[in-house]
Amino acid sequence: MARARTQYVCNECGAASPKWQGRCTECGAWNSLIETTLATAASAPHRYEGLAPGQGVVALSAVPAERIERLDTGSEEFDRVLGGGLVGGSVVLIGGDPGIGKSTLLLQALAHLSASHDVLYVSGEESAAQIAMRARRLGLAADSLPLLAEISLEAISAVITGRRPAVAVIDSIQTLYSSALQSAPGSVAQVRECSAQLTRLAKQFGIALVLIGHVTKEGTLAGPRVLEHIVDAVLYFEGDSHSSYRLVRAVKNRFGAVNELGVFAMTDRGLRGVGNPSALFLSQHPSPVAGSCVLVTQEGTRPLLVEIQALVDTAHVPNPRRLSVGLESHRLAMLLAVLHRHAGLALFDQDVFVNAVGGVRISEPAADLAVMLAVVSSLRNRALPRGLAVFGEVGLAGEIRPAPRGQERLREAAKLGFAYALVPKANLPKKPIEGLEVIGLERIDQALEAAWRW
């Protein structure tokens, strides 16, 4: 009996190597090579039978630019993250920690869509009885929702080809296997092969395909990185598992805005969209407290008000700690250096802790000014005025740079009752905003002077 041939495939870029090595020669990732079994020559020619035929070369002007029709999932927040709803022929990959609500959200969406469209729920982790129990517990009207408990790619492809549903959900892609490969389900080769064939089926028949993906302990999607490249949208579940709130963020979307954020609340009836998410990220203090500053951030097309909290305390160790939750730790160290150089505030002997309230993760540089004001407020033990909102990027020279969509941020702050705003000078509104006093800043020392003027 011939010995099965193996090769080592990089989990990050998909490059193959005949032997294991500590670092991938293509992308430079360390410890990313995983042993996989090669497909036999006899099975290889039959793996792509029945898929969409190739098209000839066409001119761009000859391609009709039609308006994309979207399917309403029944959840306004989910539709927002998708860019307005599901698109026929698109492939969406959703990842998140175990038990965070991926299957619940998609089961709710399919239950809504099943009333007007042909849908299919494929489960490789739960039995049909378990899914039925969950649907009844959530009170979903999904009596006609088709279920398929199967992990064989060939069997699933046959059902999809026969039914041709408008929307199909695969829960999860790591549980599927193809008989053309000898490796186990969840391996790099199996995930890559199954996702590629399902993607071709979705493009061929115009099916909106949603794949649920597992995540590693680092929080990234398990399997080869090529999985994120071939799909049209990648969504991540965020949030603390001990909290009842869930955040769904789009990190890739060919049909909508990137970094769009959807906010959900986990209830006994499933996930429900939150209409005013800014209220979740603002702590209700009876009186102003030191170390707290309200940031107006932009998540996709939505402005959000988030409270940034800072705690500055005397360090009792030779190396003071710099810890940030929901913000970039390297950027925090840079902002402390800017405060020392351009504002004369020495923090080399202080522990600095910064937190974004509500479990939201903020990556945009427009949070710099709010972080610095919160740190200075805690250092001086002096609270910022009530009703103050800020945003702006701070450069290494101490200048305050403008942020995109400044007018929308200011209107959101005024709508929520804020009376004062500190913004970059380039973001000053052309027309006064009713009920909001706005001050434009050019440098960080001006911000420290203006913050306590009220």
C-alpha positions in Angstrom: 0.0 0.0 0.0 1.5 3.4 -1.0 2.3 5.8 1.7 0.2 9.0 1.7 2.2 12.0 0.7 2.3 15.0 3.0 3.4 18.6 2.9 3.5 21.5 5.2 1.2 24.4 4.5 1.5 27.9 6.1 -1.6 28.8 8.2 -1.2 32.5 7.4 -0.5 32.7 3.6 -1.1 29.1 2.3 2.4 28.6 1.0 3.5 25.0 0.8 6.8 23.5 1.9 8.1 19.9 1.6 9.4 19.9 5.1 8.7 21.7 8.4 10.6 24.8 9.3 10.2 27.3 12.0 9.5 30.3 9.8 7.5 30.6 6.5 9.7 31.7 3.7 6.9 33.5 1.9 5.2 35.6 4.6 7.8 35.4 7.4 5.3 34.1 10.0 6.8 31.9 12.8 5.5 28.4 13.7 2.7 28.6 11.1 3.5 25.5 9.1 1.0 22.6 9.6 1.3 19.1 8.2 -1.4 18.2 5.6 -2.0 15.2 3.4 -2.0 15.6 -0.3 -5.0 14.5 -2.4 -4.6 11.4 -4.5 -4.2 11.9 -8.3 -7.3 9.9 -9.0 -9.6 12.2 -7.0 -8.1 15.5 -8.1 -9.7 15.7 -11.6 -13.2 15.2 -10.2 -13.2 17.8 -7.5 -14.5 20.7 -9.5 -17.0 19.0 -11.8 -20.3 20.9 -12.2 -19.0 24.2 -11.1 -19.4 27.5 -13.0 -17.7 27.5 -16.4 -15.1 30.2 -17.0 -16.1 33.4 -18.9 -14.2 35.0 -21.7 -12.7 38.5 -21.6 -15.2 41.3 -21.6 -14.8 45.1 -21.6 -15.6 46.9 -18.4 -18.1 49.2 -20.3 -20.0 46.1 -21.5 -20.7 44.9 -17.9 -24.1 46.1 -16.7 -23.8 48.1 -13.5 -27.0 47.0 -11.8 -28.3 48.1 -8.4 -27.5 45.4 -5.8 -30.6 43.9 -4.3 -30.3 43.1 -0.6 -32.2 40.7 1.6 -33.5 42.0 4.9 -32.4 39.8 7.8 -35.0 41.2 10.2 -32.3 42.9 12.4 -31.5 46.5 11.7 -28.1 46.3 13.4 -27.1 43.2 11.5 -28.2 44.8 8.2 -26.1 47.8 9.1 -22.9 45.8 9.5 -23.6 43.9 6.2 -24.0 47.3 4.4 -27.8 47.1 4.1 -28.5 43.4 4.1 -27.4 40.2 2.5 -26.4 40.2 -1.2 -27.2 37.3 -3.5 -24.0 35.5 -4.5 -22.0 36.9 -1.6 -20.0 34.9 0.9 -19.9 36.2 4.5 -17.6 34.8 7.2 -18.5 35.3 10.9 -16.1 34.6 13.7 -16.2 34.9 17.4 -15.6 33.2 20.8 -17.6 30.1 21.7 -21.0 30.9 23.0 -20.9 34.6 22.1 -24.1 34.3 19.9 -23.0 33.5 16.3 -25.5 30.6 15.8 -28.2 32.4 17.6 -27.9 35.5 15.4 -28.0 33.6 12.2 -30.8 31.3 13.3 -32.9 34.4 14.0 -32.0 35.8 10.6 -32.9 32.6 8.8 -36.2 32.4 10.7 -37.1 35.8 9.4 -36.0 35.1 5.9 -37.8 31.7 5.7 -41.1 33.5 5.6 -40.4 34.9 2.1 -37.4 33.0 0.8 -36.1 29.5 0.4 -33.2 29.1 3.0 -31.1 26.3 4.4 -29.3 25.9 7.7 -26.5 23.3 7.6 -25.2 22.3 11.0 -22.0 20.3 11.6 -21.9 20.8 15.3 -25.4 20.4 16.5 -28.2 17.9 15.7 -31.5 19.0 14.2 -33.2 18.4 17.5 -30.8 20.8 19.3 -31.5 23.5 16.8 -35.2 23.0 17.1 -35.0 23.3 20.8 -33.1 26.5 20.6 -35.6 28.0 18.1 -38.5 27.2 20.4 -36.7 28.6 23.4 -36.2 31.8 21.5 -39.8 31.9 20.3 -38.9 31.9 16.6 -41.6 31.3 14.0 -39.4 28.9 12.1 -41.6 25.8 11.6 -40.8 25.7 7.8 -37.0 26.3 8.3 -35.1 23.6 6.4 -32.3 22.0 8.5 -29.5 19.7 7.4 -27.2 18.0 9.9 -24.2 17.0 7.7 -20.5 17.4 7.6 -19.7 15.9 4.2 -19.0 18.5 1.6 -20.2 16.3 -1.3 -23.6 15.7 0.4 -24.0 19.4 1.3 -23.1 20.5 -2.2 -25.7 18.1 -3.7 -28.4 19.5 -1.4 -27.5 23.1 -2.3 -27.4 22.3 -6.0 -30.8 20.6 -5.8 -32.6 23.2 -3.6 -30.7 26.4 -4.7 -31.8 28.4 -1.7 -31.6 32.1 -1.5 -29.6 32.0 1.7 -27.5 29.2 3.2 -25.7 29.1 6.6 -22.8 26.7 7.2 -22.2 26.1 11.0 -19.3 25.7 10.9 -16.7 25.6 8.1 -14.2 23.9 10.4 -16.4 20.8 10.8 -16.7 20.0 7.1 -14.6 17.5 5.2 -14.2 16.5 1.6 -13.7 12.8 0.7 -11.2 13.9 -2.0 -8.7 14.7 0.9 -7.4 12.4 3.5 -6.8 15.0 6.2 -9.1 15.4 9.2 -11.9 18.0 9.3 -10.6 21.4 10.4 -7.2 21.0 8.9 -5.8 23.7 6.6 -6.3 21.6 3.4 -9.9 20.7 4.3 -10.9 24.3 5.3 -9.4 25.7 2.1 -11.0 23.0 -0.1 -14.4 23.2 1.4 -14.6 27.0 1.5 -13.4 27.2 -2.1 -16.0 24.8 -3.4 -18.9 26.4 -1.4 -17.8 29.8 -2.6 -18.0 28.7 -6.2 -21.5 27.2 -5.7 -22.6 30.5 -4.1 -21.3 32.5 -7.1 -22.7 30.0 -9.6 -26.3 30.0 -8.3 -26.4 33.5 -6.7 -26.8 32.1 -3.1 -26.0 34.4 -0.1 -23.7 32.0 1.8 -22.8 32.6 5.5 -20.0 30.7 7.0 -19.4 30.4 10.7 -15.8 30.2 11.7 -13.9 29.1 14.8 -11.4 31.4 16.4 -8.0 30.7 18.0 -7.0 31.6 21.5 -5.5 34.8 20.0 -8.9 35.8 18.7 -8.1 35.3 15.0 -10.1 33.1 12.7 -8.8 29.5 12.7 -7.6 27.9 9.5 -5.7 29.3 6.5 -5.6 33.1 6.1 -6.7 32.5 2.5 -10.2 31.9 3.9 -10.5 35.6 4.7 -9.3 36.6 1.3 -11.8 34.5 -0.8 -14.9 35.6 1.1 -16.7 38.9 0.4 -17.2 40.0 4.0 -15.6 39.1 7.4 -17.5 39.9 10.6 -16.1 39.5 14.1 -18.1 39.2 17.3 -16.6 41.4 20.1 -17.5 42.0 23.7 -17.0 40.6 27.2 -18.5 37.2 27.6 -19.6 38.2 31.1 -21.6 41.1 29.7 -25.0 40.9 28.0 -23.9 43.2 25.1 -22.4 42.0 21.9 -20.6 44.0 19.2 -20.4 42.8 15.6 -17.7 44.5 13.5 -17.0 44.3 9.8 -13.3 44.1 9.2 -13.8 43.4 5.4 -16.8 44.1 3.3 -17.0 44.3 -0.5 -20.6 45.6 -0.3 -20.4 48.1 2.5 -18.3 50.1 4.9 -15.4 48.6 6.7 -15.3 48.9 10.5 -19.1 49.2 10.6 -20.3 48.3 14.1 -23.5 46.6 15.2 -24.6 46.6 18.9 -26.7 43.8 20.3 -28.1 42.9 23.7 -28.3 39.2 24.6 -31.8 38.5 26.1 -33.8 35.3 26.8 -35.3 35.9 23.3 -32.0 36.0 21.5 -30.0 38.9 20.3 -31.8 42.2 20.0 -30.4 45.4 18.3 -29.6 48.4 20.5 -31.1 51.6 19.1 -28.9 54.1 21.0 -25.5 52.4 21.5 -23.9 55.5 22.9 -25.8 55.1 26.1 -24.0 51.8 26.7 -20.5 53.3 26.5 -21.2 56.3 28.8 -21.1 55.7 32.5 -23.7 57.5 34.6 -21.8 59.3 37.3 -23.9 61.4 39.8 -21.2 64.0 39.6 -18.1 64.6 37.4 -15.1 62.4 38.4 -11.4 62.8 37.7 -9.9 60.7 34.9 -13.0 60.5 32.7 -13.4 62.0 29.3 -16.0 61.5 26.6 -14.8 60.7 23.1 -16.8 61.1 19.9 -15.5 58.2 17.8 -16.6 57.1 14.3 -17.3 53.4 13.7 -18.0 52.9 10.0 -20.9 55.3 9.2 -22.0 55.7 12.8 -20.7 58.2 15.3 -20.5 56.9 18.9 -19.9 58.6 22.2 -17.6 56.5 24.4 -16.2 57.3 27.8 -12.5 57.0 28.2 -11.3 56.4 31.8 -7.7 56.8 33.0 -6.1 56.1 36.3 -2.7 57.6 37.2 -1.0 56.4 40.4 2.5 56.4 41.9 4.5 53.4 40.7 6.0 51.2 43.4 8.2 49.2 41.0 11.2 50.4 38.9 9.3 49.9 35.6 5.9 51.8 35.7 3.1 49.9 34.1 1.2 51.2 31.0 -2.0 49.2 30.5 -4.8 50.0 28.1 -8.0 48.1 27.5 -9.8 48.7 24.3 -7.1 51.0 23.0 -3.6 50.5 21.5 -1.0 50.2 24.3 1.9 51.3 22.0 0.0 54.5 21.2 -0.6 55.2 24.9 3.2 55.1 25.5 3.6 57.6 22.6 1.0 60.0 24.0 2.7 60.0 27.4 5.9 61.0 25.8 4.2 63.8 23.9 2.7 65.0 27.2 6.2 65.1 28.8 7.8 66.9 25.9 5.2 69.4 24.9 3.1 69.9 28.1 5.8 69.5 30.7 4.0 66.6 32.5 6.4 63.9 33.7 4.8 60.5 34.1 8.0 58.4 34.2 7.3 57.4 37.9 3.5 56.8 37.5 1.5 53.8 36.6 -1.0 54.6 33.9 -4.2 52.6 33.2 -6.6 53.5 30.4 -9.9 51.8 29.6 -12.7 52.3 27.0 -16.0 51.8 28.9 -18.4 49.1 27.6 -15.9 46.7 26.1 -15.6 48.6 22.7 -12.3 48.5 20.9 -11.1 51.8 19.4 -8.4 51.8 16.9 -8.7 55.2 15.2 -6.1 57.9 16.1 -8.9 60.5 16.7 -9.1 59.1 20.3 -5.7 60.6 21.2 -7.0 63.9 22.6 -9.6 62.1 24.8 -6.9 59.8 26.2 -4.5 62.6 27.0 -7.2 64.7 28.7 -8.3 61.7 30.8 -4.7 61.0 31.9 -4.1 64.7 32.8 -7.5 64.8 34.7 -6.5 61.8 36.8 -3.0 63.1 37.3 -4.3 66.4 38.6 -7.2 64.8 40.4 -9.4 67.4 38.7 -12.6 66.4 36.9 -13.4 67.7 33.4 -16.6 69.8 33.0 -19.9 67.9 32.6 -21.2 67.9 29.1 -17.7 68.0 27.4 -17.0 65.9 24.3 -13.7 65.8 22.5 -11.9 64.1 19.5 -8.7 64.7 17.6 -5.4 63.1 16.6 -2.2 64.2 18.3 1.1 64.2 16.5 4.6 63.7 17.8 5.2 67.5 17.5 2.2 68.2 19.8 -0.1 69.4 17.0 -3.7 68.4 16.9 -4.7 67.0 13.6 -8.3 66.8 12.1 -10.4 63.7 12.1 -12.7 62.5 9.3 -16.5 63.3 9.5 -16.1 65.9 12.1 -19.5 67.5 11.4 -21.3 64.2 12.0 -19.5 63.7 15.3 -20.5 67.1 16.5 -24.1 66.7 15.5 -24.2 63.4 17.4 -22.8 65.0 20.5 -25.3 67.9 20.3 -28.2 65.4 19.9 -27.2 63.6 23.1 -27.2 66.8 25.1 -23.5 67.7 25.2 -22.9 71.5 25.6 -19.1 71.8 24.9 -16.7 70.3 22.4 -12.9 70.5 22.0 -12.0 69.6 18.4 -9.1 70.2 15.9 -9.3 73.7 14.4 -9.8 72.2 10.9 -13.0 70.4 12.2 -14.7 73.6 13.3 -18.3 73.7 11.9 -19.0 76.2 9.2 -22.4 77.0 10.8 -23.0 77.1 14.5 -24.6 74.0 16.0 -27.5 74.8 18.3 -26.8 74.1 21.9 -23.1 73.2 21.3 -20.1 75.5 22.0 -17.2 74.3 19.9 -13.5 75.4 20.4 -10.9 74.7 17.8 -7.4 73.6 18.9 -4.0 73.5 17.2 -1.7 72.2 19.9 -1.9 70.1 23.0 -1.0 72.9 25.4 -4.1 74.8 24.1 -6.2 71.8 24.8 -5.0 71.6 28.5 -5.8 75.3 28.9 -9.3 75.1 27.3 -10.4 71.9 28.9 -11.1 73.6 32.3 -12.3 77.0 31.1 -16.0 76.2 31.9 
